[in-house]
Structure formats: C-alpha cells, structure tokens
Amino acid sequence: MKKIGRLDRPDNSGSAQLFTNPVLEKMSRTHISIPIALFLGVGLYSFYIGISTTTISFLQAVSLFLGGYFVFTLVEYLLHRYLYHMIPDTKFKDKLQYNVHGVHHDYPRDKDRLAMPPFISGLYAVILYFLFNFLMGDLSWYFLPGFLVGYSSYLGVHYVVHAFQPPKNFFKVLWVNHAIHHYKDPDVAFGVSTTLWDHVFGTFPKK
C-alpha cells in the first residue's frame, strides 16, 4: 500500500503530537461538534441576511443553496485528491501534507483530528464569504449557506465513518468507500460525503 503518513501501517488507537508547544498542540485538536456548529450557524445567519435584504424568488434561493452544496462536493474531492495527497517532494510539502492530512492516515481513529481546528475553519468561512460575494454579489447570501452545509455534512459523515462501526443503512456505502481509501488503496475513493466524483473521475474502487 502506498505510504501517506509516517507509520508503516495505520494505528487505530494512538494519536500524534504535532507540536512541542502545548498551546499549539491543544489548538490543533477539536471536537467535531465545534466546526459543525460554526458552519451551520454562519450558514443560517447568511441565509437570514439573504431573505432580509434581497428580493429573489424562492426557487432561485433554493437553487443557489443547492448549487453551493453541489459545488462543495466537487471542492471536497479536488482538495482531498490534489492537496491532501500531494506528492511531498520538498521538505515544506512533506511537513504541510503530513500536518494537514498524513497524520490522519497514521491515526485514522483519533477523534480530535477529524476536522480542521476552529480558528482555521473560521478563516476558511471568512475567505469563502469574500470570494463568493466578489463573484456573485448578494446572491452569495444563498450560495454560501449551501456550501457550508455541504462542509458540515462532510464533517459529520467523516466523523461517523471513523468513530463508529459500519451502520446498516445508506451510510455503509460511504463507510466502506472510506475504509478502502485508508486501509487498502489511498489512490482511490477520495470522496467522503459522496462517491459521485469518484465515479466521474474514475477513482471509484474497483470490485
């Protein structure tokens, strides 16, 4: 199996220390509920602002929201495939790739590192707001919530597939897909919240 982290095989019971500074080490961890609540809260507020300050139709608002959600699923796939799994051919890339994602492959059941810490994810939300506002103006008030709900869904699914045994419902497909990515072949199954883009780009695991 291609090596993504530092260990020869995943450690399902351990956790890595990324920083010697105890404050930085603490800040590198988060309970999954914190970023989910943050993104859902910002998304709800954004949608409220949109309803309060714009006059677009209900159908347009829903379409923008669903569009934001759909775009997030593509961004999720592309980031996972091309950023998180970048080739660490320099010292900087090696350290970045490990701190961002390699450590997760080494310790896949470390529940405190199944999401970016709040100060980083909060910065993402601010950047996304300005980006979408620049591209879409007031329509971003509806697009941004869809994107953030998509991110929250990803975080929730990611937590479920790592923290619990495979359920007897539709989540099982996602659980199996992500387990293949971690324990069999890290060059396939990059989608976490959906397998759509793995089918589109030919990275869905072969039977």
N, C-alpha and C positions, 0 to 999 in steps of 0.2 A: 504494500500500500504506500502511496506517495506520502512523504512526511510533511506535515504542515506546521506542527509545533516543535518543541524541543525533545519531547519524550518519544521513545520507540513505539509505545502504544498508549492509548488514552487511559488516564487514571480517573475512574468514576467516583472515587471517594475523597480525592485530595483537592487542594487549592494552591495556587501560586502566589508568591509575594512579588509584586511588580516593582514596588518602591521601598527603599530603606527608610524613607521619611514616613512616620506613622500617620501623619495628616494626609499626605498624598495617597498612601495606601488605603486609608479609610475612604477617601473621595473617589477611588477607583472602583468602589463597590456600591451597589444599590439594590434595594428590594424592588421587585418587578412592579409593584403597585404604584411606586412614585412616578416613574416616567409615563406609565399608562394614564394615571390621573392627571398629570401635567398636560399631556397631549389632548386628552378628551376635554379637559377644562378650557384650554386655549381654542380648540375647535368649536366648542359650544359657544364661547364668547364671540368668536369670529362670525359664526352663523347668525347670532343675535344682532351683531352690528350690521350685517348684510340686510337682514329683514328690516331693521330700523332705519336704514339710511338709503336703501336702493328701492327701485320700483319694478324690478324684473318679475316675470311670471313665475308661478310655482314650478312649472315644467322646466323652465330654464335653470332655476335654482337647484332642482333635483338633478338635472343633467350635469351641471357643473360639479356638484358634490360627488356624483358617481364617477365623473371624469377624473376628479382628484384622486379618488380611491384607486381607479384603474391605473393611472399614471404611477401611483406609489408602487403597485405590484411590479411594474417594469423596473423602476428605480431600485427596488429591493433586490431583484435578480441581478441587475447590472453591477451594483455595488458589491454584492456578495461574490460574484464571479470574477470581476476585474480589479477591484480594490482590495477586498479582504483576502483574495487568493492571488495577489500579485506575486510575481517572481522576485524573491528577496535577493537581488543580485548586487546590492550595495549594503553597507552597514546600516545606513539610515533606513532603507526599505525593510531590512531584516528586523530592526527594532520596531518600526512602525507596524509592520504586518503582524509581528508577534503580540505586541501590546493591544492592538485593535482586535485581532481575531485568532492568532495562533494559540494564545493561552486558552481560548475557549475549546480548541481542538484537543489540547492536552488535558484539560479538566472540564469535560462537557457537562458534568452534573453539578458544577459549582453554581448554586442558585443566585449568588450575589453578583455574578458576572454574566448574566444572561441578557443584559441591556447596558447601553451606554449610561454612565453616571449622569444625574440630572443637570449639572452645570454644562455639560457638553450637549446633551439633547435639548436643553433650553436654548442654547446658542443656535442649534440647528433650526428650531422653530422661528427664531428671530430672522435668520438668514432667509428661510423659506418665505416668510411674510414679505420681506422687501423684494425678493425675486419675483414672486407671483404678482405682487402689487405693481411692479415695474412692467411686467408682461401683460397683465390683464386689467389693471386699474381696479375699480370697485368690484368687479366680478370675482376677484381673488378672495373676497369675504366668504364665498361659497365653495370655491375650489380648494382653498386651504383646509377647511374642516374635513373634506373628503380625504385629502392626503394624510392628515394627522390621524383620522380614524383608521385609515389603512395601516399607518405605522403602529397604532395601538393594537390593531388586530394581529399584526406580525409579532409584536412583543408577547401578546397573550398566547398565541399558538406556539411560539418558540419556548416559552416557559412550560407549557403543558407537555410538549413532546420530550423535554429534558427532565422534568420533575416527576412525571407520573408514568405508570405502565400504560401500554397502548390501550386506549378505550375501545369499546365495542360500538363505535359509531363512525361517522364520516371523518373524524379526526385521525382514525387509524391509518388512512392512506398517507396523510401528511407525516405522521409519526414514523411510519416505515420508510418513507422517502428520505426523511432527515437522518434516520439511523443509518441508512446506506451511505449517505454523504459522510458521516462521522466514522463509521466502523468498517466500511468496505471500499469505497472509492470517492475521495474528495473532489474529483474532477467531474462529478455528475451531481444532479439533484441540488441545484443552487436555490431553487425556490423553497421558501419556508411556509408562507401563508397560502400559497397556491402553487400547483405544479404546471400552470398554464404556460409560462415562459420556458420551462424545461422542454415541453413538447414543441413549442415554436422554434427554439434554437437547437434542438437535437441533443439536449443534455439530460433527458429523462432516462433513468436507469433501465438498461435492457434486462428483460426477464431471463 
